[in-house]
Amino acid sequence: MKGRLIVFEGTDGSGKTTQAQMLCRRLEREGVPYHLIDFPRYGNPFAEPARLYLEGTLGKAPGDVNAYAASTLFAVDRFASYREDWGPFYEAGGLIVANRYTTSNAVHQASKLPEGERMAFVEWLFDLEYRRLGLPAPDRVLYLDMPTEVTVRMMRRREHDAGTHADIHERDQAYLRRCREAAGAVAFACGWTVIACAEGGEPRTPEDIHQQVYGNIQDLL
């Protein structure tokens, strides 16, 4: 019996983690069994290549590592996670909630390529992970669309309040803008569910966005 896979996707700062957690809390209240996965799995040895890339060890700017090479680093972690962690639950018919997935590379890495090459890259990426590595394709991808200027404002506030530091993606505002542009085209071409996360230049409340999220996944429960 095939399981179901719901993926939260979006550019940096769009609220993926918040929305994934809110959905999981609601599933718990309603007695729906689920398993939450989150990528990259920092601290796991199979995620180390992706961490080194994001920390800037392989290049100080996103474009220093090409889209295909960077995506392969993340694919290693996803394949290992399926074998180590959530594969048996999914294969038994379980519900998986993913905070980022293969689709993250479609969002972040496609923007490194000329517009005319992006969909060929996405097709290569999905073929690599869903067919050749045998990972399940999502049943629903919820793309959280946040304007770049709002994203940057929120990330700067988060860094100040939490004392965190941005990775090489988050530090590059021009890259974030290209990601949003590329992601919009990929989301449309792949039939992702697009959820606008801002109105009038200000972010919507997490509760408001959650209600829209839940309305778009009820058929999978």
N, C-alpha and C positions, 0 to 999 in steps of 0.2 A: 504493500500500500504506500503510495507516494505521499510524502509530507507536503507542507506548504511553507513557502519562504517569502516573508515580507521584508523589504529592504528600505531603510531610510537613507536617502542620498541628498547631496547638496554641496555647495561650495563651503569653504571654511567659515565658521561662525554663523551658519544658517540655523542652528538649533537641533541638529540631528540627535545628539545624545539626549537632550532634554525630552524630545518627542518620543524616542525609543523607550526611555524610562517611564514616561507617563503612560504609554500604551501598555507596558508590562505591568504597571501597578493596577491598571484597569482590568487586564486579563486575570490577575490574581483575585481581585474583588469578585469577578464574575465566574471564577472557578474554571477558567480555560487553561489547560496545561500548555506551557511554552518553554522555549529555551532561547536565551538571549546570547548573541554573539557580537563581538566588537573587534574591529580591525584598525590598525595593526595590533597584535597581541603583545604589547610591550612587556618585556621580561621573559618571554618565551624565546628559546634559541632560534627557532625557525623565523621569528620576526626580526632578528638582528640585522639582516641585510636592509630591510625597509627602514629600520630605525637609523642606521648609519646614513642612508640616503637622505632622510628627512632632517637629520642633524647637520648635514652639509659636509660629511666626510668624503663623499664621492664627487663633490662639486658644490661651490657656494651658492649657486643660483639654480632654479629648477631646470633651466635649459641645458645645464652642463651634463645631464644624463638624459639620453634620448627616450622617447615615449615607450619604445619597445623594451629597452633594457630596464627602465624603472618599473614597468608593469610586471616584468618577470620576477623582480625582487618581491613584490607584494603577493604574487601568485603562489610562491613557495609557502608563505605563511597560511594562506587560505587552504591550500591542499592539505598541509599538515593538520590544520585545525579540524578539517572534516574527518580525517582518519583518527585523530587523537580524541576528539571531543564530541561533536554533535551529529556525526554521520549516522550512527545507529538509531538515535532518536528520530531523526528525519526519515530514515528508511522505514521506520515502524509507523509512519503516518503522523509524526509530531509537527507542531507549529514552531517555526524558527523566526525570530525577530532579529534582524541584522542592522547594527549601526555601522554603516559602510559595508561594501562588498566589492565584487569585481567591478561594479558600476562606478566606484570611486576612481578607478583608473580611466574609465571613459570620460569622467568629468575633468580630472586633473591633467591627464597626460595627452588627451586629444588636442588640448589647447596649444601644445608645443608644435603642432603640425600645421602646414598650410590648410586652409579651409577645404580645398579639393581632395585632401588626403585623409581627412578625419574619419569618414565613415569606413574607409578601407581598414584603418587601424582598429576601429571598434569591432568590425567583423572579425579581424584577426584575434583580438582580445577575447571575444566571446567564444570563438572556435577553440582557442587555447584552453580556456578554463572549463567551459561547459561541455565540450566534446572530448578533447584530448586528455584533460586531467580528470574528467568525469564528475565535476562539481555540479550541483543542481542549479538550474537557471531560476531566477526569482519568479514568483507568481504575481507579485505586485511590487513596483518600485515607486516609492513616494519621493518625488523630487521637491525639496524645500527651496524655493526660489527667494533669495534675499538680495536686494540691491547692494552692489559692492560698497558704496559709500556708507551704508548702514552697517554692513558687516565689519568694515574697518573700524568704525566708531565703537562697536560693541567689543571687538577683540582688544582694542587699546584699553578700554575700561576693564576688561577681564584681566589683562596683564597687570594693570596697576593694582587692582583689588586683590588678586590671588598671588601676585609675585611670580607669575609664570613667564616663560619666554617663547616667542613665536618660532615655528620651524621655517625652513626655507621657502615653503609655499606662502605662509602667512605674512612673511616680511615683504613680499613682492606684490605691491598693489596693482601694478600693470598686469602681472600674471593672474591675480585674482579676477581682474576684469575680463581677461581672455578666457579664463575658466568659465565664467558665467555665460559669456557669449557662446562658447563651444558647447557647454552643457545644455543650453536652451535648444540648440539645434539637435543634439543627440537625444534629449528627452522627447522631442517631437517625433523624430524618426523612429525611435524605439517604443513609442506608445506609453511612456512613463506618465504617472499621475502627477501633474504639476500643482503645487500648493503655494500660492503667493503668501509670503511671510511678512510683508510690510504694506502699509497703506499710508499714503500722504507723506512718504519719507520717514515714517516711524514704524518700528516693529509692532506686529500684532502681538497680543498677549499669548503666552504659551497655552493657556486654557482654550482660547478661541481656535488656535491652530489645531489643538488636539481634537476638538469636536469634529473638525473637517477631516482630519486623519482617520478617526474612528469610522466616520460615515463611508470612507472609501475602502475599508478593509473588512467590513462586517460579513460580506459574502464568503470570506475565506475562513471564518471561525467555525 
